[in-house]
């Protein structure tokens, strides 16, 4: 019974992805859509810079934690 529900959910998910893809491609050719209005108001160079800075910060934090773990391992083995 559980397998049937999982299979039904997969089929529904695949169908919804297909419908969404058709909706996006059909509205992409329309002039003056809401998507065009939103993208015209967003400066993507600023967004790209912000995403890059956040990515570097996250990687720096992860490397900091890794350095602490490696230091602890070195102390324990010494």
C-alpha positions, 0 to 999 in steps of 0.5 A: 500500500505504501509503495502505491502511494510513493509511485502515485506521488512520483507520477504526480511530481513528474506530471507537475514538472511537465506542466510547469515546463510547458507553462514556462516555455509558452509564457516565455514568448509572450510580450510584457509578461510578469517575468519580464517586469521582474527581471527588468527591475533586478540588477543581476550584476549586483545579485551575482556579486552578492551570491559570490561573496556569500559563497566565499564566506560559507566556504571560509567558515567551512574551512575554518571548522575543518582546520579546527578538526585537523588541529584537534586530530594532530594534538590527539595523535601527538 
